[in-house]
Amino acid sequence: MSDELKFGVRGNGPQALGRNERRIREVQGAQGSTSSCDLFGRNIVVIPIGLLFVGTIRAPQRVDRCMKLSIRHLGAVAALGLVLAACGDGSGLDAPPLETSADTVGATSEVPDSAETTTSQTTTSPNGTVPAPEGPSALDAAPDGLSGPDFPEPLIDTDRLLRGQVPDGIPSIDQPRFVRVEAADEWLTDDEALVIIEIDGDVRGYPVQILIWHEIVNDVVGEVPVAITYCPLCNSAVTYERRIDGHVTTFGTSGFLFNSALVMYDRATESLWTHFDGKAIAGVRTGSRLKPVSSPLLAWADFKAAHPDGLVLDVERTGHNRPYGSNPYVGYDDAGSFPFLFDGDVDDRAPAKQRVVGVNLNGTSMAWTLEAISGAGPTATHVSVGDASLVILWKPGQSSALDAAGVGAGRDVGSVGVFRPEIDGQQLTFEAGGDGFGDIETGSSWNILGESISGPLEGEKLEPVAHLDTFWFAWLSYNPATGFSGT
């Protein structure tokens, strides 16, 4: 298998392309009134109700008697609404994806300076000299064909890989285009969430109103090939380097869920990877782990104030037709509800979909409820994880993307930053005041990004500590020995 790819679909040539197109078109045929399609060998009767689809699986030639739904079949049925949403506005498939290779992904970022002028920024993403390993496709074999001599032993119980989509049914963005802050300000509201990445002075924002429809953006930031990943079902954004053992690849959505979380695949080997911890769980890459890149969620108002020269993923040039700005998961951010297709265990320390801030540092993990580290105004909470002293900064002003019908219309959940509270060996004690934060030792003022904006330490930056804003069930699933702090 090679990295000569057709982005947006499987990279295995015309047969795979045809298979995916047929499967998606069958699902699209279910739009409108009650319809049926053949999916995974079963005749499925689909009744669309907005984005919620109620289905009955019937055995072939036995339409008078309904089969009992298994959780795997239920996943296929319930996901039909998201298949339709991911496939556009119902008028047909997106335009055919570009045929390109991993070393050109994210290579050209067109940035309009004004209505009359367009400049381009070019970076490179070399594949290097290390070839990708050869072997069978875990994406083809999953979930039932991953045992036996052709594959390494999977790291998970593959019976728990639940099919919620077709591969690349939710298409990644592989040729991202960007605009400047002034242009993005015309369509982003101040409290909308973005994923922010800064590498070697290259600062980019990826609006959740786009990520919620694509889940993966393959980009190059500061000459580093990265995959920005976002899982609406577990409410988490994680970024990884796309270079694995010296080889650069891209990632797509596999269509599977594990612990109600996105399972990705790399297009070089079609191994399966968990979004939440960047680990290859099946395929020839089994056991490999991606290098994480700090990428916190931030409110648009804070992004543009801190980085007026930053770049923002352009909503007009994603290469796909989606109702950006709308939320297909209305009401999903409800701590009293249960996660979609989650078959794991949740202890009684918090409800499954309690929002938490999680940190895993040197093998020690800890989670704090949102209520434990937030307040009516900004808060600074000093904590310890293992032997490390950290500070958690929180400020209001970021909307939940998974609450209301509009991504920017949800309840205020605020923005979080986690840092080591020291500069050049000097320990600092932080407190909240006004609209921001200050340290007691020098009286300097700081923003939510851990940057000193005035005072004796102006221009200094705290060392960020990777954290996840996520749901309790997701954090616990991947960190079963985690500590916990509630209200």
N, C-alpha and C positions, 0 to 999 in steps of 0.2 A: 504494500500500500504506500502511496506517496502523498506529497503535499500539493499535487496538481489538482486543484479543487474547483468545484462549482459552488461558490458561496451561496448560502441561504438554503441549500439542500445537501443531501448526502453527497460525499465525494467519490462514489463508486461508479460513476458513468451513467449512460443512458438508462440502464435497467433500474437503478436506484431512483433516478429522476422521474421516470415514468411511474414507478411504484408509489412514490410520494404524491405526485400530481393526481393519480387516480384516486388514492385514498382521500386526499383533501377535497377533490371534486365530489366524491361520494358524500362526504360530510356536508359540503356546501349545498348539495341537493336537498338537504333536510331543512333549509330555511323556509320561512313563510308558514304555511299550514302544516298540519301533521304529516310527516313524511317518514320514509324508511330508507336505510342504507345498510350495506353489508360491511361490518367492521369487526375484524378479528374473528371471522368465521361465524358470526352470529347476525341474524337479522334484527336490527334495532329500530323500534318505532320511537320517533322523536317528536316531542311536543314542545316547541320553543315558547318560553315565557320570558321575554327580555333576554338576559344572558344566562338565566337559569333554565336548564333543560331537564325535563322529567322524561325518563325513557323506560321502556319495558323490553327486556331481552326475550326473544322468542326462539325456540329451537327451530331449525330449518324444517319446513313442511309440517310444522305443528303449531300454527299460528293461533290455535284455539286454546292452547295450554301454555301458560307462562312458566318459564324457568325461575327458580329462586336465584336472586342476584348474589353473586359472590362479590367480595370487595374489589377484586380486580376488574370484573365486568362493570361494577358500579362506577369505578374510576373512569372507564372508557365512556360510559354514558354521560356522567356528570361533566366530563371535560369537553363534550361536544360544543357547548357554548363558547368555551375558550378557543377551541379550534376555529370556529366561525369568526370569532373576534380577531384571532391572530391572522386569519387569512384575508382580512380586508373588509370592505364594505358590502360584500355579497355580490359584487358585479363580476367577480372572477378572480383568478390568481393574480398576484403581483406580477409586474414585468419580470422577465427572466433575469436571474442574478448575473452579475458580472463573472466572467471566467478569468481568474487571476491566480496568484500564488501568494503564499504566506509572507514573502518578503516585500510585498507591496501593500499589505493591509495597513490602513491608516496613514499611508505615506504622504498623501496630499490633503491638506486641510485648507480649503478655500475660505478666506475670511474677508467679507466685504468691509472695506473701510468706509464707504459711503454708498449712496444709491448709484453713483457713477463709476466707482472704482472698485476693482477686485484685486486683491493680492493673494499670493499663495505661500503657504509655509510648507516646506518639504523636510521630512525626516526619513531615516532609513531603518529597516528592520531586517538585518541580514539573517539568513538561515544558518550561517556558519558552515563548518565543514563536517559536522557530526550528523550522519544519516539517522533517520528515525528507524526504530526496530521494526522488523517485519513480523507478521503474524496474523491470525484470523481476527475478524471484527467482533468485538464484544457487543457492539450495537446491533449487529445482525443476530447474534446468538441469544441475547438476553430475552427473557429472564431464565428460560428453562435449559438453555444449551451451554451454560457457562461452566459446568462441571466436566471432568474428564481430562484426558491427556493433552488436549489442544490448548488449554488455558492454564495459567497459574491459579492456585486456589483463591477464589474471591475472598475479599475481606469482610463481606457481609453475607447474611442469609439472603440469597437471591430471590427467594419466594416473597420477600418484602419489597422487591422492586415492582412498583405498581405503575401500569401503563396509563398515563393521563393524556397522551398526545401522540402524534406521529413525529418522527425525527424532524427537527427544524420546522415543525408546524407553527411554533412561535419563533420567527426568524431573527437571528442575530443581526446586528449592524456591523458590516465588515469594511465599509468605505465611509467612515464618519466624516461629516463636514461640520464646520464650526462658524459661529458668528461672534462678534464682539458684544460686550456687555450692553452697549446702547441699543443694539438691535434686539437682543434677547429680552430687554426690559419691556418691549412692546407686547410680549405674549406671556411673560412670567409674572406672577403676583409675588409680593414681598415675602409671603409666608410659605411659598412652595418649596419643597425639598429638592436638593440636588446632591449627587455624590461628587465630592471634590477630590482631585488628585493634584499633587504638586511634586514634580521631579526635576531637579536641577533648574529651577526657575520657570519651568513650563507648567502653568496652572490651568486646569480645565475643569469645567462643571458639566455634569451629565444629569439633566432634569429627570426626576422620577416619572413625570408625565410621559416621557418617552420610554424609559426603562421598563415601565409597567407593562408595555406592549411587546418588548423585545427581549428583555432579561439578560442579554449579553451584548456588549460592545467590544469588538476587537480593535484596539487602537495602538498607537505609538506615542508615548508621552516622555519628553526629555530623552528621546532616542532609546527608550526602553519599551519593548513590546509588551503590552498588558491586555488583560481581559477584565473589563468591568462587568460584574455580575450582580443581578438583583433578583431576589426571590420574593414575590408578593405573598406567597402562602406562608412563609416563615418570617416575613417582614425583615429582611436582612440584605445588606449590600456589602459585598466583599470583592476586592480586586487582587488579581494575581499576575505575576510575570508569565508570559506565554513561552518562555524559553525553558525547555525541559532537557536536562543533560546536554546542553549545548545546541539543541535543535529548536527552532522557532516554529510554532504551529498556531492554529486558531481553534476556537471552541464554538460549538453549537449546542442547542438544546436537544437532549436525547429523546424527550417524550416521556421519560420515566420520572417517578418521584420516589424518594426514600426518606422516611420520617417526614413526609409532607413537605419535602424540600426539593429544589431543582437538582437534577442529575445532568451534568454536562458530558459531552464527549469531545475528545480532541480529533481534529480532522486528519492528522498524520497517521494514527494507528486505530482510531475508533475505539479506544479504551474509554471506560466510563469513570467519571469523576464526581465526587460530591461537592456541590457549591459551598457548603457551609465550612468545610475545613480543607478544601483543595487537595483531597487525597484520591488517588486512582484506586478504585475498589474492584474493578474487573477489567480483564483484557491484558494485553502484553505489557502495559505500563503498571500493572498492579503493584502497589506499595510505594510508587513514586509520590512525591508531594510537591505541590506548587509553592513558590515563594510569595507570601502575601505582600501587598503594598497598601500602606495606610490610605484609607478612602472614607472618611466620615461623611455622614449626612449633614447638610447645612442648609439653613433657610436662605432663599435668594437674596433677601435684604442684607444678610451678613456677608454673603459671597461678594456682591457687587461693592460693598463698602470696603472690604479688605483687599479685593483684587479687581480694581476697575479696568485693568488691562488684560484680565483673564479671558479665556475662550470658552464658549458654551456650545454644546452639541445643538445643531440646528434642527428645529422641528420641521422645517420646510423641505429638507433634503435628506431624509432618512432612507429614501429608496422604496418606501412602503406607504400604503394608504391606510391610516388608522385614525380613530377619533381622539387624537392627542388632547390631553387635558381632562378627559373623562376617566372615571374609575370603574372598571368592570367587576370590581370586588366590593360593591357597596355594602357597608355594614360588617365587613370582615374583621375590622378592628374593634371587636367586642369581646372583652375579657370573659364574658359569660358564655360564649359560644365555643364549639369544639372545632379543632383544625380539620380541614378537608383531607380525607384519605389518610389520616394519621392512625397508625396501628401500633404505636409504641406506648410506653408507660409514662405517666405524669404523677409525681408524688404530690402530697397535700400541702406543700409549702406555699403554693400559689396556684391560681387558675391557669389552665393550659395556655391561654392567650394573654396572660399578664405581660405587659411591656417591661423588659428588663434591659439593663446595660451590663454586658458581659465582658470580662477580661480573662485571658488565659496567659499567664506569664511564668515562664520557666517551669512548666508542668503543674502549676497551681492555678485553678480557675475559681472565679468568684462572680456572682451576679447580684445586682442591686435592682430593686423595683424602681420604676420611674418615679413613683411617689416618694421613695426614700432619698432621692437626690435632687428633687425639684421643689419649687415653691411658687408663691405668687409673683416673685421677681427672680432675678438671677441668683444662683446659689453656687457656693464652692464647698466641696465635701472632701476632706482629707481621709484617705483610706489606706489600708495595707493589703497587699497580695503577696503571700509568702514573706520574704524579707524586704520587699520593695515598698517604699512609701510613694503614694500617688495622690494626685488631686483630680477630682471629677468636677469639671465646670459645666453648668447648665444654664441656659437662658431661654425664656419663652420666645415664641415667634415663628415656630415651624409647625405646619399643619400635618396631621396624619393623612397620608395619601390613600388609605384604605377605609376611610370612614364614610364620607359623603359621596354624592354622585360626581362632584368635581374634585380633582386631585388637590386643588388649593383651598377647598371649602371645608375640610375636616377640622376636628377639634385640635386645639393647640397642644402638641406634645413636646415642643421645645427642641433645642439642639444641644448636643453633648460633645464635650472634648475631654479626653483623659491624658494626663501628662505626668512626667517626672518633675516635681516642683523644685528644680535647682538650676542655677546658671553658674557655670565655671566653678562648680563645687560648693557654691553658697546655697544652702537650703532656704527656701522661701515659704512663707505662710500666707495663703490666699484667703481673701474674704470678698464677698459680693457687695457691691454698692452702686446705686444709680442704675445705669443700663449695662454695667460691665463688672470688671473685677480689678482688685488691687492687691499688691503684696505689702505686708506690714513692714518688712525689713527696709525697703527702699522707697516705698510710697509710689512706685510705678503703676501705671494703669495697663490693663491687658484686655484682649478681646477673647472671644470664644475659641479662636484658633490657636490660643497660647502665644500670641504675639504681643509684645509690649508696644503700646502705641503712644506713650508719653512717660516722662519721668527719667530718672537716671539710667534705667535699663531700656530706654526706647530703642527699638530695632532688634532687640534680642528675641529669641524664640525658644520656648520650652520644647523639650524632646517629647514628641507624641508617643503614646502607647496604644497599640492596636486594640480596638474594642468593637463590639457589635451592639447595635440597637436592634433588638429582636424580640421574639416571643419566648416565654419561659419554656414551653414544650420543646422548641427547637434547640435552645441553649442546653437544656438538660439532656436531650437525646445525644448530643455530641460531647457533652461534658458531664457524665453521670456522677462524678465525684465532686461536683462544684459546691463551693460554699454559697451561702445565700443571705441576703439582708433585705428585709421587708420594711414596711412602715412602722 
